[in-house]
Amino acid sequence: MRSIGTTDLSVFPIALGTNVFGWTADKETSFAILDAYVEGGGNFIDTADVYPHWATGESTSEIIIGEWLADRRNRDSVVLATKVGMLEGRRGLAPATIRAAVEDSLRRLRTDYIDLYWAHVDDRDTPLTETLSTFDALVREGKVRYVGASNHGAERLAEALKVSDSEGLVRYVALQQEYNLVERGYEGELRDVVTREGLVSTPYSGLARGFLTGKYRPGVTVDSPRAGRAAEYLGSEHGRRTMEALVEVAGERGVEPASVALAWLAAQPTVVAPIASGRDGEQVGALMAAAEVVLGAEELALLDTASRPTPAP
């Protein structure tokens, strides 16, 4: 288990992403995925009120998780994270929006508290003091334990933390942003802020929309809603080079490429628990195996070198 910053939240080193619940995974399959994750030792479940509203027209992921928690009666044994700011009708981080959204999420999740509540987007139209004051009130009321920032740039994240410190308001404890072997934009100013301010990262898209599972190869057709986006990486020298190194390490280890990709991510500075999802209980096995893979210095160096983007001419 790893700690989320200085909080008392202790989490499994791989977080379970649930944006597929109600979309490519029906309720029965979603229950099987959650069961497999927990039975394997996992306890960190990540969702959002917008998952997958784009496909189902409702917050299906939260609804399914709430039904699972009620059925399994295990709420206190999991660290539950959800988000506010991107759902149609609940966009942005204005106080009234957050207030309405958190009550809806609590109802759907069938719980009276959220362990980690994410600001899903950066809302530049709402003063940071108003947003953070609302989060602060929710923490004092016991509806939320901690708050985090998702999809925030370095400057705005630093500014939000400064406001929290100067106004005595609740502080973001973690950042959630895209980060994986082929998308390494986090390594720079944003990571510097996270390091300097004592935050941690729980990056999403840890498998690059499925590309880093190794199933996307030239001439291979993959049945997935994200196949088009994932396959784009095959068209670049950078993507092919990264995959070759990933397959090499995975082959030597006797594990799936997905396990190595997540193990590499989990080994990076500031990263406490990469987020990854599976379409069925079987796929969860590769995610759980990543927690057991400790890459050596040579393996890390090989993957690091292969996955660094080719400098522009």
PyMOL commands that set and color helices and strands:
alter all, ss='L'
color gray80, all
select helices_A, chain A and resi 27-39+53-56+60-72+75-77+95-109+128-141+154-167+189-196+208-213+227-235+237-253+257-266+281-290+297-307
alter helices_A, ss='H'
color red, helices_A
select strands_A, chain A and resi 2-3+10-11+15-17+44-46+79-84+86-87+90-91+114-119+144-150+172-176+200-201+275-276
alter strands_A, ss='S'
color yellow, strands_A
deselect
rebuild
show_as cartoon
